[in-house]
């Protein structure tokens, strides 16, 4: 049996996520968050002040996460943690112990508009993040596992009339990249021998040395439930159908309709007979 190797799907998803830096509006917005996080990590006084604000506001005492380009999902994780800790970050930025240093370093304060964009970003990009976790949990993923996830991504990243300009830019950039890498009419998908082949993705983990951090280990452990989270809506629809069994009358009507939908048969070909 021949085995066709295709590019690592999880790595491809992260390449698509990094393409967002090619959108100027997104790059400027993410750059402001990145600068704030970097400053907090470098400041010796920032950590105790931030923890103090977290306790006062009743927030989890989590540290900020810095996006590093050779770490998978780090952009999503940085923004997600920013959304979680935004009240504490705002309180810390106006604290007299930090405010003067921030002004001296000309650090731009983050606004409510930045938070609104971050919430949109997390809402849109969570599916991509969860898809990466699903694939990373498998040592060697088959095409049968990839195609449903790819279909989910295509549906999720389709632009709708309700999308804001910011959300639309994210969706267009992500799916614009993925659609070029995995096309329905490509030779991989249309190969006449694909039914007799096992399509595997490489299991090479090329995330770099930074991938061994505690944050990344915690995220990797989510792999057991990531698939359920990704297809939660579909599973809920199945459960809803199972919880509402058909009555006898509904089953009869369904059988009659199925009979009516059958193609007609010519009497010259199959004439009725008496029994």
C-alpha atoms as one frame of an Amber mdcrd trajectory, in Angstrom:
protein
   0.000   0.000   0.000   1.443   3.353  -0.976   1.304   6.215   1.485   1.081
   9.805   0.283   2.566  12.362   2.641   1.131  15.870   2.695   2.225  18.911
   4.663   1.672  18.933   8.431  -1.867  20.275   8.828  -1.307  21.791  12.284
   1.778  23.621  11.019  -0.216  24.877   8.032  -2.885  26.279  10.355  -0.278
  28.194  12.311   1.288  29.562   9.135  -2.165  30.883   8.207  -2.490  32.510
  11.637   0.860  34.260  11.208  -0.377  35.687   7.888  -2.557  38.059   9.931
   0.528  40.180  10.539   0.354  40.973   6.834  -2.851  42.973   7.405  -1.740
  46.488   8.485  -4.761  47.215  10.717  -4.401  43.896  12.555  -0.612  44.232
  12.801  -0.871  47.708  14.384  -3.512  46.545  16.861  -1.610  43.364  17.817
   1.593  45.411  18.039   0.097  47.626  20.749  -0.854  44.595  22.831   2.559
  43.012  22.207   4.368  46.192  23.337   2.319  46.350  26.541   2.925  42.674
  27.351   6.652  42.978  26.641   6.946  46.032  28.896   5.139  44.256  31.733
   7.413  41.246  31.428  10.551  43.408  31.527   9.454  45.602  34.429  10.451
  44.282  37.842   7.671  46.213  39.575   4.907  45.346  37.107   4.354  41.772
  38.300   3.541  42.557  41.983   1.395  45.541  40.966  -0.544  43.423  38.482
  -1.109  40.684  41.071  -2.383  43.293  43.508  -4.915  44.547  40.953  -5.962
  40.980  40.124  -6.743  40.287  43.788  -8.716  43.519  44.141 -10.752  42.775
  41.004 -11.201  39.079  41.740  -9.423  37.978  38.563  -7.292  34.839  38.128
  -3.682  35.550  39.055  -2.352  34.640  35.623   0.695  36.169  34.038   0.575
  37.830  30.638   1.592  35.786  27.570   3.917  37.146  24.897   3.446  36.240
  21.250   6.561  34.549  19.850   6.438  33.748  16.153   8.084  30.333  16.432
   5.561  29.217  19.075   2.314  27.732  17.849  -0.886  29.569  18.870   1.013
  32.209  20.828  -0.807  35.122  19.122  -4.201  33.681  20.074  -3.051  32.901
  23.625  -1.617  36.407  24.085  -4.871  38.050  22.992  -7.043  35.629  24.994
  -5.064  36.378  28.180  -5.258  40.114  27.385  -9.077  39.886  27.268  -9.142
  38.006  30.564  -6.854  40.460  32.346  -7.923  43.739  30.685  -9.440  45.305
  33.860  -6.289  44.503  35.841  -4.043  45.791  33.046  -5.976  49.046  32.874
  -5.827  49.456  36.651  -2.084  48.750  36.689  -1.405  51.227  33.871  -2.850
  54.131  35.910  -1.161  53.072  39.149   1.349  55.808  40.164   4.062  53.178
  40.663   3.917  52.235  36.969   2.332  55.223  35.227   5.434  57.402  35.273
   7.642  54.649  33.853   5.097  53.899  31.134   4.895  57.559  30.163   8.680
  57.811  30.120   8.872  54.815  27.774   6.056  56.341  25.665   4.014  53.180
  25.993   0.634  53.586  24.342  -2.323  52.844  26.623  -4.803  50.283  25.402
  -8.396  51.401  24.974 -11.876  49.877  25.062 -11.708  49.692  21.266  -8.624
  47.480  21.557 -10.575  45.239  23.957 -13.540  45.042  21.550 -11.226  43.977
  18.731  -9.537  41.443  21.018 -12.900  39.892  21.879 -13.747  39.618  18.173
 -10.336  38.097  17.497 -10.750  35.418  20.188 -14.264  34.599  18.998 -13.137
  34.141  15.391  -9.767  32.487  15.980 -10.774  30.005  18.699 -11.871  27.484
  16.056  -8.443  27.629  14.403  -6.746  27.245  17.780  -8.935  24.271  18.745
  -8.317  22.657  15.355  -4.574  22.852  15.981  -4.996  21.190  19.372  -7.087
  18.399  17.817  -4.451  17.613  15.211  -1.523  17.989  17.612  -3.057  15.341
  19.867  -2.593  12.755  17.094   0.820  11.345  16.241  -0.200  10.666  12.651
  -3.490  12.183  11.484  -5.301  10.765   8.464  -7.110  12.675   5.772 -10.375
  11.328   7.144  -9.708  13.374  10.278  -8.534  16.456   8.409 -11.381  16.904
   5.918 -14.176  17.399   8.509 -12.021  19.959  10.310 -11.229  21.701   7.037
 -14.950  21.839   6.205 -15.635  23.321   9.634 -12.981  25.978   9.063 -14.346
  26.840   5.620 -17.834  27.371   7.048 -16.542  29.332  10.055 -14.305  31.670
   8.052 -16.940  32.491   5.449 -17.637  36.231   5.626 -21.209  37.170   6.567
 -23.130  40.432   6.377 -23.036  40.738  10.184 -19.221  40.714  10.356 -17.404
  43.904  11.299 -14.602  45.187   9.088 -12.071  43.829  11.604 -13.644  40.348
  11.681 -13.983  40.333   7.910 -10.271  41.114   7.503  -9.375  38.166   9.770
 -11.639  35.719   7.952 -10.527  36.761   4.480  -6.839  36.486   5.372  -7.096
  33.094   7.097  -9.291  31.329   4.568  -7.551  33.073   1.674  -4.356  31.306
   2.749  -5.895  27.927   3.634  -7.959  27.732   0.446  -4.774  28.009  -1.607
  -3.136  25.155   0.280  -6.104  22.767   0.368  -8.264  23.079  -2.718 -11.164
  20.779  -3.482  -9.964  20.343  -7.043  -6.349  19.722  -6.153  -4.497  16.608
  -7.254  -4.351  15.357  -3.659  -8.127  15.453  -3.243  -8.888  14.143  -6.746
  -6.241  11.451  -6.995  -7.903   8.374  -8.467  -6.022   6.136  -6.075  -6.878
   8.063  -2.927  -9.483   5.508  -1.816  -6.836   2.793  -1.687  -4.243   4.925
   0.038  -3.769   5.993   3.601  -3.298   9.752   3.569  -1.118  10.782   6.479
   0.180  14.072   7.685   3.730  14.358   8.946   4.043  14.261  12.700   7.138
  16.450  12.786   6.894  18.921  15.656   8.815  21.962  14.418   7.513  24.549
  16.850  10.935  25.429  18.176  12.532  25.418  21.610  10.004  27.803  23.140
   7.257  25.195  22.760   8.374  23.479  25.976   6.998  26.255  28.227   4.407
  25.597  30.930   1.715  27.470  28.982   2.225  25.274  25.937   2.194  22.087
  28.028  -1.108  23.153  29.557  -2.568  23.808  26.115  -1.367  20.462  24.743
  -3.196  18.681  27.573  -6.477  20.043  26.223  -6.149  17.731  23.204  -8.374
  15.036  24.728 -11.454  17.308  24.735 -10.569  19.640  21.858 -12.372  17.546
  19.232 -15.553  17.583  21.283 -15.284  21.352  21.678 -14.692  21.855  17.957
 -17.792  19.907  16.905 -19.952  20.801  19.916 -22.661  22.409  17.753 -22.918
  19.373  15.492 -23.040  16.993  18.457 -25.747  19.085  20.091 -27.857  18.929
  16.920 -27.560  15.115  16.887 -28.471  14.876  20.561 -31.486  17.139  20.012
 -32.759  14.898  17.228 -32.257  11.821  19.413 -34.085  13.412  22.353 -37.225
  14.043  20.255 -38.320  10.589  19.008 -40.924  10.413  16.254 -44.488   9.435
  16.987 -46.100   6.523  15.096 -48.038   8.976  12.924 -44.829  10.841  12.011
 -43.097   7.586  11.129 -46.032   6.574   8.894 -45.959   9.922   7.094 -42.193
   9.631   6.634 -42.575   6.150   5.087 -45.345   7.387   2.762 -43.234  10.346
   1.665 -40.233   8.101   1.069 -42.447   5.841  -1.104 -43.750   8.831  -3.073
 -40.201  10.018  -3.719 -39.282   6.714  -5.412 -39.028   6.875  -9.235 -42.100
   5.684 -11.144 -42.034   2.241 -12.775 -43.558   1.603 -16.227 -46.340  -1.006
 -16.192 -44.986  -2.399 -19.461 -41.752  -3.231 -17.674 -43.215  -4.427 -14.411
 -46.976  -5.038 -14.883 -49.140  -5.619 -11.827 -50.225  -9.202 -11.269 -52.936
 -10.851  -9.233 -51.998 -13.056  -6.373
